[in-house]
Amino acid sequence: MAETKTKEQSLQKVKFSDEEVKKLKTIRDNFSDISFKLGQLEISKLSLAEQKEALETEYRTAQNTERALAEELLKKYGRGTIDIDSGEFIPVR
């Protein structure tokens, strides 16, 4: 005859085996570790976003400086080619 559990029997505490407890703790610890690493990653992303923003600002500043110098040299020397290495300006004919 098949064993049937009464309602009272099914509500009793059951002790897990040591192996089951070990597996459950491993899973819990794994989720905790993953959560921690995800948090670290988000903090790193914030830091990288700040660094990117700062570099983009520096880049725009460098572009503006280059543009201003190009306009200044154009007014002074006219159109031409600049050889930065030799320091020479070659006018367009």
KOLTOR-792410 format. One line per field, with one value per residue: residue number from 1; residue in one letter; y, x, z of N, C-alpha, C, CB in turn. Coordinates in nm, 4 decimals. Atoms other than C-alpha are relative to their C-alpha. Glycine has a CB too. Layout:
num = [NUM/...]
residuo = [A/...]
nv = [Y/...]
nu = [X/...]
nw = [Z/...]
cav = [Y/...]
cau = [X/...]
caw = [Z/...]
cv = [Y/...]
cu = [X/...]
cw = [Z/...]
cbv = [Y/...]
cbu = [X/...]
cbw = [Z/...]
! end
This chain:
num = [1/2/3/4/5/6/7/8/9/10/11/12/13/14/15/16/17/18/19/20/21/22/23/24/25/26/27/28/29/30/31/32/33/34/35/36/37/38/39/40/41/42/43/44/45/46/47/48/49/50/51/52/53/54/55/56/57/58/59/60/61/62/63/64/65/66/67/68/69/70/71/72/73/74/75/76/77/78/79/80/81/82/83/84/85/86/87/88/89/90/91/92/93]
residuo = [M/A/E/T/K/T/K/E/Q/S/L/Q/K/V/K/F/S/D/E/E/V/K/K/L/K/T/I/R/D/N/F/S/D/I/S/F/K/L/G/Q/L/E/I/S/K/L/S/L/A/E/Q/K/E/A/L/E/T/E/Y/R/T/A/Q/N/T/E/R/A/L/A/E/E/L/L/K/K/Y/G/R/G/T/I/D/I/D/S/G/E/F/I/P/V/R]
nv = [-0.1174/-0.1246/-0.0793/-0.1331/-0.0880/-0.0812/-0.1430/-0.0250/0.0504/-0.0816/-0.1290/0.0159/-0.0419/0.1047/-0.0367/0.0304/0.0689/-0.0913/-0.0266/-0.0929/-0.1295/-0.0490/-0.0456/-0.1214/-0.1083/-0.0318/-0.0804/-0.1306/-0.0722/-0.0346/-0.1156/-0.1136/-0.0407/-0.0607/-0.1303/-0.0888/-0.0318/-0.0889/-0.1317/-0.0539/-0.0336/-0.1236/-0.1089/-0.0201/-0.0658/-0.1411/-0.0619/-0.0097/-0.1030/-0.1285/-0.0170/-0.0240/-0.1367/-0.0911/0.0069/-0.0652/-0.1439/-0.0334/0.0114/-0.1188/-0.1139/0.0103/-0.0356/-0.1457/-0.0606/0.0229/-0.0843/-0.1395/-0.0166/0.0087/-0.1299/-0.1002/0.0220/-0.0307/-0.1466/-0.0484/0.0543/0.0407/0.1445/0.0755/0.1253/-0.0151/0.1160/-0.0205/0.0500/-0.0945/-0.1350/-0.0805/-0.0248/0.0008/-0.0633/0.0574/-0.0875]
nu = [0.0818/-0.0764/0.0020/0.0567/-0.0363/0.1083/-0.0315/-0.0886/-0.1327/-0.0606/-0.0350/-0.1115/-0.1313/-0.0832/-0.1415/-0.0722/-0.1280/-0.1152/-0.0298/0.1021/-0.0288/-0.1207/0.0398/0.0797/-0.0901/-0.0835/0.0837/0.0199/-0.1268/-0.0239/0.0856/-0.0545/-0.1216/0.0417/0.0601/-0.1102/-0.0751/0.0835/-0.0100/-0.1323/0.0010/0.0774/-0.0829/-0.1039/0.0629/0.0164/-0.1325/-0.0379/0.0835/-0.0561/-0.1265/0.0332/0.0519/-0.1138/-0.0803/0.0762/-0.0149/-0.1367/-0.0058/0.0669/-0.0887/-0.1114/0.0537/0.0187/-0.1329/-0.0511/0.0790/-0.0399/-0.1336/0.0125/0.0532/-0.1058/-0.1028/0.0607/-0.0002/-0.1366/-0.0775/0.0841/0.0202/-0.1202/-0.0249/-0.0942/-0.0831/-0.0286/-0.1332/-0.1039/0.0387/0.0148/0.1326/-0.0080/0.1228/0.0681/-0.0203]
nw = [0.0000/0.0080/-0.1223/0.0163/-0.1114/-0.0527/0.0024/-0.1132/0.0343/0.1039/-0.0569/-0.0928/0.0495/0.0566/-0.0060/0.1235/-0.0181/0.0028/0.1409/0.0494/-0.0619/0.0655/0.1334/-0.0166/-0.0400/0.1164/0.0899/-0.0642/0.0047/0.1400/0.0296/-0.0740/0.0701/0.1269/-0.0322/-0.0372/0.1209/0.0808/-0.0635/0.0327/0.1414/0.0167/-0.0511/0.1014/0.1149/-0.0348/0.0049/0.1412/0.0622/-0.0413/0.0711/0.1408/0.0083/-0.0157/0.1215/0.1073/-0.0221/0.0413/0.1463/0.0559/-0.0268/0.0949/0.1319/0.0016/0.0038/0.1353/0.0912/-0.0211/0.0564/0.1464/0.0464/-0.0200/0.1019/0.1300/0.0128/0.0068/0.1117/0.1109/0.0161/0.0301/-0.0720/-0.1114/-0.0328/-0.1424/-0.0329/0.0428/-0.0409/0.1213/0.0588/0.1463/0.0490/0.1150/0.1157]
cav = [0.0000/0.3474/0.5690/0.8803/1.1759/1.3413/1.7201/1.7160/1.5075/1.7321/2.0415/1.8983/2.0356/1.8342/1.8413/1.8687/1.6495/1.8071/1.7791/1.9589/2.2381/2.2691/2.3006/2.5599/2.7657/2.7453/2.8788/3.1570/3.2533/3.2505/3.4899/3.7137/3.7207/3.7974/4.0801/4.2294/4.2107/4.3709/4.6565/4.7004/4.7011/4.9726/5.1871/5.1347/5.2355/5.5599/5.6337/5.5581/5.7811/6.0667/6.0095/5.9976/6.3228/6.4923/6.3701/6.4830/6.8297/6.8326/6.7224/7.0031/7.2528/7.1253/7.1545/7.5141/7.5998/7.4452/7.6298/7.9637/7.9143/7.8110/8.1307/8.3399/8.1816/8.2141/8.5879/8.6284/8.4037/8.3254/7.9826/7.7155/7.4058/7.3852/7.1482/7.1261/6.9234/7.1792/7.4804/7.5966/7.7411/7.6725/7.9159/7.7944/7.9308]
cau = [0.0000/0.1244/0.2166/0.0038/0.1093/-0.1353/-0.1545/0.0183/0.3077/0.3606/0.3894/0.6699/1.0194/1.2558/1.6302/1.8295/2.1317/2.4734/2.5263/2.1977/2.2836/2.6276/2.4735/2.2211/2.4940/2.7111/2.4254/2.3526/2.7200/2.7435/2.4479/2.6007/2.9334/2.7636/2.5623/2.8784/3.0609/2.7673/2.7785/3.1522/3.0963/2.8310/3.0646/3.3399/3.0992/3.0225/3.3921/3.4538/3.1630/3.3139/3.6550/3.4994/3.3140/3.6351/3.8252/3.5455/3.5674/3.9454/3.8989/3.6524/3.8911/4.1787/3.9589/3.8689/4.2345/4.3318/4.0521/4.1524/4.5173/4.4195/4.2157/4.5022/4.7554/4.5166/4.4818/4.8576/4.9879/4.6880/4.5996/4.8661/5.0169/5.1947/5.4861/5.4957/5.8168/6.0185/5.8242/5.7614/5.4539/5.4019/5.1539/4.8948/4.9584]
caw = [0.0000/-0.0864/0.2016/0.2342/0.4450/0.6708/0.6787/1.0155/0.8840/0.5816/0.8041/1.0169/0.9850/0.7715/0.8217/0.4987/0.4532/0.4953/0.1188/0.0451/0.2885/0.1296/-0.2191/-0.0992/0.0675/-0.2445/-0.4566/-0.2063/-0.1897/-0.5701/-0.6006/-0.3340/-0.5182/-0.8503/-0.6919/-0.5428/-0.8756/-1.0578/-0.8071/-0.8622/-1.2362/-1.2115/-1.0015/-1.2597/-1.5354/-1.3503/-1.3138/-1.6810/-1.7814/-1.5804/-1.7387/-2.0855/-2.0230/-1.9071/-2.2135/-2.4461/-2.2896/-2.3362/-2.6985/-2.7715/-2.6098/-2.8258/-3.1361/-3.0475/-2.9869/-3.3208/-3.4999/-3.3457/-3.4428/-3.7963/-3.8343/-3.6958/-3.9338/-4.2285/-4.1633/-4.1245/-4.4076/-4.6294/-4.7643/-4.7798/-4.6277/-4.2955/-4.2399/-3.8635/-3.8555/-4.0564/-3.9303/-4.2862/-4.4531/-4.8232/-4.9815/-5.2292/-5.5810]
cv = [0.1252/0.0779/0.1371/0.0807/0.0743/0.1448/0.0330/-0.0450/0.0895/0.1374/-0.0095/0.0440/-0.1214/0.0508/-0.0416/-0.0753/0.1038/0.0395/0.0992/0.1409/0.0630/0.0556/0.1305/0.1196/0.0423/0.0879/0.1393/0.0841/0.0455/0.1223/0.1254/0.0548/0.0705/0.1391/0.1026/0.0447/0.0919/0.1422/0.0670/0.0452/0.1300/0.1213/0.0307/0.0718/0.1491/0.0738/0.0166/0.1074/0.1392/0.0280/0.0320/0.1431/0.1022/0.0015/0.0643/0.1519/0.0454/-0.0020/0.1213/0.1246/-0.0003/0.0362/0.1515/0.0738/-0.0135/0.0911/0.1469/0.0263/-0.0044/0.1311/0.1094/-0.0125/0.0307/0.1502/0.0527/-0.0437/-0.0339/-0.1518/-0.0682/-0.1264/0.0263/-0.1310/0.0214/-0.0425/0.0987/0.1422/0.0923/0.0092/0.0077/0.0572/-0.0743/0.0967/0.0239]
cu = [0.0872/-0.0156/-0.0602/0.0332/-0.1235/0.0438/0.0998/0.1429/0.0685/0.0418/0.1168/0.1303/0.0765/0.1431/0.0651/0.1276/0.1113/0.0337/-0.1000/0.0241/0.1219/-0.0335/-0.0791/0.0880/0.0900/-0.0776/-0.0213/0.1258/0.0333/-0.0834/0.0517/0.1236/-0.0338/-0.0582/0.1077/0.0768/-0.0796/0.0032/0.1331/0.0056/-0.0759/0.0787/0.1118/-0.0559/-0.0200/0.1335/0.0456/-0.0804/0.0525/0.1307/-0.0254/-0.0478/0.1136/0.0857/-0.0715/0.0097/0.1386/0.0120/-0.0637/0.0858/0.1170/-0.0464/-0.0167/0.1334/0.0602/-0.0703/0.0417/0.1381/-0.0038/-0.0522/0.1057/0.1075/-0.0520/0.0002/0.1421/0.0719/-0.0842/-0.0138/0.1309/0.0072/0.1043/0.0748/0.0473/0.1429/0.1114/-0.0319/-0.0217/-0.1442/0.0186/-0.1301/-0.0588/0.0166/-0.1267]
cw = [0.0000/0.1276/-0.0291/0.1236/0.0449/-0.0037/0.1100/-0.0319/-0.1036/0.0514/0.0985/-0.0663/-0.0508/0.0012/-0.1314/0.0323/-0.0058/-0.1440/-0.0586/0.0548/-0.0668/-0.1389/0.0084/0.0367/-0.1158/-0.0974/0.0575/-0.0079/-0.1424/-0.0385/0.0707/-0.0694/-0.1315/0.0250/0.0341/-0.1238/-0.0927/0.0552/-0.0315/-0.1449/-0.0255/0.0489/-0.0999/-0.1218/0.0276/-0.0104/-0.1444/-0.0723/0.0346/-0.0740/-0.1472/-0.0193/0.0090/-0.1267/-0.1186/0.0119/-0.0434/-0.1524/-0.0663/0.0202/-0.0974/-0.1413/-0.0129/-0.0080/-0.1389/-0.1008/0.0107/-0.0600/-0.1525/-0.0574/0.0093/-0.1082/-0.1401/-0.0244/-0.0225/-0.1291/-0.1243/-0.0063/-0.0369/0.0820/0.1079/0.0172/0.1433/0.0348/-0.0397/0.0435/-0.1181/-0.0450/-0.1510/-0.0530/-0.1195/-0.1161/-0.0737]
cbv = [-0.0010/0.0847/0.0142/-0.0056/0.0995/-0.0432/0.0850/-0.0722/-0.1434/0.0155/0.0597/-0.1464/0.0725/-0.0392/-0.0672/0.1288/-0.1113/-0.0656/-0.1308/-0.0491/-0.0157/-0.1126/-0.1080/-0.0214/-0.0433/-0.1295/-0.0688/-0.0174/-0.0878/-0.1198/-0.0285/-0.0406/-0.1221/-0.0900/-0.0136/-0.0698/-0.1283/-0.0518/-0.0125/-0.1044/-0.1136/-0.0097/-0.0363/-0.1342/-0.0667/0.0141/-0.0839/-0.1347/-0.0147/0.0021/-0.1266/-0.0993/0.0250/-0.0409/-0.1448/-0.0442/0.0356/-0.0986/-0.1286/0.0203/-0.0037/-0.1429/-0.0706/0.0449/-0.0645/-0.1479/-0.0144/0.0340/-0.1080/-0.1161/0.0402/-0.0156/-0.1440/-0.0551/0.0654/-0.0489/-0.1235/0.0530/-0.0285/0.0842/-0.1136/0.0402/-0.0171/-0.0782/-0.1337/-0.0047/0.0587/-0.0572/0.1329/-0.1449/0.1450/-0.0276/-0.0575]
cbu = [-0.0936/-0.0444/0.1425/-0.1537/0.1127/-0.0390/-0.1282/-0.0520/-0.0100/-0.0959/-0.1204/0.0106/0.0806/-0.0460/0.0718/0.0319/0.0212/0.1231/-0.0013/-0.1411/0.0235/0.1051/-0.0835/-0.1073/0.0854/0.0480/-0.1359/-0.0420/0.1126/-0.0334/-0.1458/0.0338/0.0897/-0.1039/-0.0990/0.0947/0.0381/-0.1446/-0.0173/0.1091/-0.0617/-0.1336/0.0593/0.0613/-0.1352/-0.0579/0.1022/-0.0193/-0.1470/0.0235/0.0869/-0.1076/-0.1030/0.0856/0.0342/-0.1480/-0.0242/0.1013/-0.0701/-0.1390/0.0517/0.0599/-0.1352/-0.0766/0.0924/-0.0182/-0.1507/0.0000/0.0941/-0.0936/-0.1240/0.0638/0.0504/-0.1440/-0.0614/0.0769/0.0723/0.0563/-0.1069/0.1227/0.0475/-0.0735/0.1226/-0.1004/0.0227/0.0168/0.1046/0.0841/-0.0662/0.0259/0.0272/-0.1514/0.1015]
cbw = [0.1193/-0.1196/0.0591/-0.0236/-0.0401/0.1441/0.0163/0.1256/-0.0528/-0.1155/0.0688/0.0478/0.1109/-0.1447/0.1226/-0.0786/-0.1087/0.0677/-0.0811/0.0392/0.1527/-0.0108/-0.0711/0.1075/0.1200/-0.0707/-0.0241/0.1462/0.0547/-0.0925/0.0422/0.1440/-0.0267/-0.0725/0.1175/0.0991/-0.0735/-0.0051/0.1513/0.0266/-0.0807/0.0754/0.1392/-0.0418/-0.0333/0.1422/0.0789/-0.0694/0.0452/0.1523/0.0132/-0.0486/0.1117/0.1219/-0.0321/0.0038/0.1483/0.0627/-0.0471/0.0652/0.1458/0.0018/-0.0239/0.1247/0.1046/-0.0401/0.0304/0.1506/0.0535/-0.0399/0.0825/0.1403/0.0062/-0.0076/0.1263/0.1210/0.0458/-0.1306/-0.1072/0.0239/-0.0974/0.1324/-0.1012/0.0861/-0.0689/-0.1515/0.0908/-0.1114/0.0568/-0.0564/-0.0381/0.0303/-0.0934]
! end
